[in-house]
Structures are given as C-alpha cells and as structure tokens.
Amino acid sequence: MNRLLDVWKWIDDRSGYSDYVLPLMKHIVPRDARWWYVFGSATLASFIVQVLTGICLAMAYVPGGDQAYESLKFITDQAFMGSVLRGMHYYGASAMVTLAVVHMVQVFLHASYKFPRELNWMSGVVVLFVVLGMAFTGQLLRWDANGVWSVTVAAEMAGRTPIIGPALSHFIMGGETVGGSTLSRFFAIHVFVLPGLIFAGVGLHLMLLFRHGVSEMPNRDEPVDPATYREEYEARLKKTGVPFWPDAAWRDAVFSTVVVGVILLCAVFLGPPSLDHPPDPSSIQANPMPDWYFWWYFAVLSMLPPGLETWVILGAPVLGFLVLFCVPLISNRGHRAPSARPWAVGIVIAGAAAFVALTIFGYREPWSPDFGVPPLPESVVGVDSGTVAEGAKLAHSKGCLYCHHIDGYGGHRGPELSYIGDELTADDIIIRINNGGYNMPAFAGNVTTAELSAIVAFLQTRKSKDVVTDTSG
Ligand code: HEC
C-alpha cells in the first residue's frame, strides 16, 4: 500500500498534477452559468470524436487518385466498424461546425467577448475558420463527384484573386486541374496542417479561459468597466462562485455525452453519406452538392450578377472573417445584457433567418443542375413528331434541361433558352453545344451529328412569336 502511495507521489511530483491540473479542475467559476455554457465543451468533445475517428479512417484510406475511391468503398463495405467510423466522422463534422457556431452565438449574445476576454473571442474566430477549412478539405477526400466539384469551385474562387490568383489556384489543386496531386495535397492539409492549427488554437483558447475566468451571466446593472471589472469579478466569485469540478462541469459532461451519443446513433442508423459516382469532371451526371453547411454560400453566389461574383466570391469570406475577428475591438466595454443590446439580438435573428432561407434556396436549386426535370410537354414544343420534336426530346435526354429552362421547364444553372432562336444563329448554337462554355460541359463527343442538328432545329424554333402562337393555340 505504502509502495503504491510512493509511486503516486512520484508521478504527482514529477508531472505536476496537484500543482497544475487539480487547480484547473477546482478553479472557482460563477454559479449562474448553468446550461448556457455547455456548447464550448461540447465543441471540444466533437473535435475529440473527429480526431479519434479520423485516425482510424486514415489507417485504411489511400490518398491517391486511383485508389482513394476504392479504399473508401473498402472502409464502408468491408472494414471492421468502417461504416460506423465513417458515419461518425461525417456527423461529427456537422456537429462540430454547428456547435462551434452555436457557442459563438451564445458568447456574442452575452457579450462575453468584452474586456478582458477579447483574445478569447479572437482565437475562437480563428479556430472556427480553420474548422470550416477542415469541413471543406474533408469533402474532397471523399473523392466522389461532389467533392471534386466543390474543390473546382473553390479553385475557381482562388483563381480570381488579383495578381496571385493563378499561383494560388495552382497551389490548391497541385496542378492545373483537380487530380491525384490535389488529393495528396488536401490529405496533408486535412490531417496535418489544419488539425495542428486547431490543437494550437484550442490550447490558446483554453489557456485564456483559465486566465480570465468564465464570464458570469450578463446583468443589466453590471456593465463592464475595464478599470474596475477584474476586482468586481473576483469579489463576486468569492461570494457566489463554485468549483468548476464537479459543480459546473457535470452539465458539460452530460451535454457532451448526449452529443457524442447522437453522433453515434446517426452513424449507426443513418450511415455515412453514400459515395456517389467516382469523379469525372467532364461528366454532367455529377450531382454537385457540397455538404449542407455550405449550401447557403453557393446560393448567394448563384444569385449574384456575374460582374459582382468575382468580388463577392473572394471578398465575402475575407470580410466575414475580419468583421467577426474585430468584434471586440469595436466595443469591449459597457452593457453585456442582451436586453440592453437589442441590435445584437437583431443581428443574430437576422443572421439565423438569412441562413435558413439561403440554405433552403441553395438546396432547391438554382446554382445546381436540376436532375429531376420532366421532358418538355407538347404544349411547349408545339409539334409531336419530326425533327423538332426529336430535338426537344434530346434536350431532355442529353441533359440540356438540367441547366436550361424553356417556358418554365428545366433547371436554372445556365441561361434561359425560351427565345434562344431570336438571339443565336444555328451556327452559334452548334459551336456552343460542341465547345461548352463557362459552367457548361462540351458536348462534342457526346452527341452525333444527327442529334446535334435535331437539337439545333428545335432551339431555332424557340422565338418569342412562336411562344405567342403556342399559348394561343
Ligand atoms: C451543367 C449545366 C449545363 C448543361 C448540361 C448544358 N448547358 Fe448550356 N449553358 C450552361 C451555362 C452555364 C451557359 C452559359 C455559358 C457561358 O456564358 O459561357 C450555357 C450556355 C448555353 C447556350 C448559349 C445561351 C446564350 O444565351 O448565349 C446555349 C445555346 C446552350 N447553353 C445550349 C445547351 C444545350 C443544347 C445543351 C444540351 C446539349 C446544354 N446547353 C447543356 C450550362 C449548361
């Protein structure tokens, strides 16, 4: 018995457990924090899930152009627990992004970023953007059409940077196009670079948490005055504080357990996202859908007039980061209570509403091809046999309608073709179909000469006066 005690004393002395770890666990926190404060620790818990499942996945995953897809199939279908691990890593990513944002919103609403916790907030914002980087690079590692397409969009974004654009997009893709070397690059970033940054960022974040203490629930009668805040905080803690462990931490433990449980249940019952087709950047069958937390952004991009796109594509993420990062610099004193900061509540409500609306919009279309379009009915085509009718059928079967709409039928990825006969000659249309364009695949190898002339014959009938006769008849 004594021996054991000696061993423990040795470990305790050499490691500093009693001197460093215990005080952290036992440090005094405000009593009133309660359930509001569980989101930060739950974000950390989901990060730990990501690290553990990520390591397991990396043991079987091959970051090579030809084998990545195969190795994921192996993990999903054959490896021991592979499907559950992939699922946990997938839902864990959603959980981490969601919880990090909820945590940030809570801190913003309670203005916990004010003096002396400005750096807590700023380090948190940096970590949030790195987490989004993780979510994004992770999508490519799935190496299916979705991932490849998302990265193509990102590379295009980066390519528009003034001066350094081409070099930047070359760096992201590891070459001129998305290919095997892109995958190696993203793998290195996803498993070494960004996790390293997150560990460092979270470490700093936690250190600052202990340095300045957990903020109290905001109180209308106690606005923050940097000159006196620290003393007042200490005095209040003395009166009403409780030790972090176990008085406050049990709520964190309960909530984190629920979060991990939900991630596990989703993984078991919903399973990992199915791998769609292996990537083929020229294939129009690719269903270009990034993970849900990015839909709103693609919706925004789709609504912009082309002239503005460049600026927003590039500027929005940078501006978003700067604005968030600088929040404590804009105001670090005064009221913390939401009731005294109605504009803060307004920002959160407006932001949430915009997010929901844009997400729904982004999910529905219009930036993505619509693969569910029906063929054109005869009322639109005008005839039910002959070359023109044949061309109308081909416009559906060849996928033109995925992206183009004609009299209300079809997707909105490309321009409307209802009156294209007024605008382009047969030759123009042939050139366009053969060569494709910006966001339109080239069809040269995909249609026969006969099919091509049928499509062109049909499109040539799309004139505004035809439409008038159509609706009258
Ligand atoms: C993946 C989406 C997509 C598919 C599939 C697609 N297009 Fe397009 N198409 C576009 C986009 C985007 C543009 C605009 C390109 C540009 O401005 O460079 C476009 C432009 C055009 C134009 C020129 C329109 C104008 O107003 O100048 C024509 C004509 C056209 N497409 C016909 C077709 C036909 C015919 C098919 C089927 C064989 C087809 N497209 C398939 C996305 C698509």
Residues whose N, C-alpha, C, O or C-beta is under 5 A from the ligand:
A	BS01	HEC	I284 P369 K398 G399 C400 Y402 C403 R413 G414 P415 E416 I429 R432 I433 G437 Y438 N439 M440 P441 F443
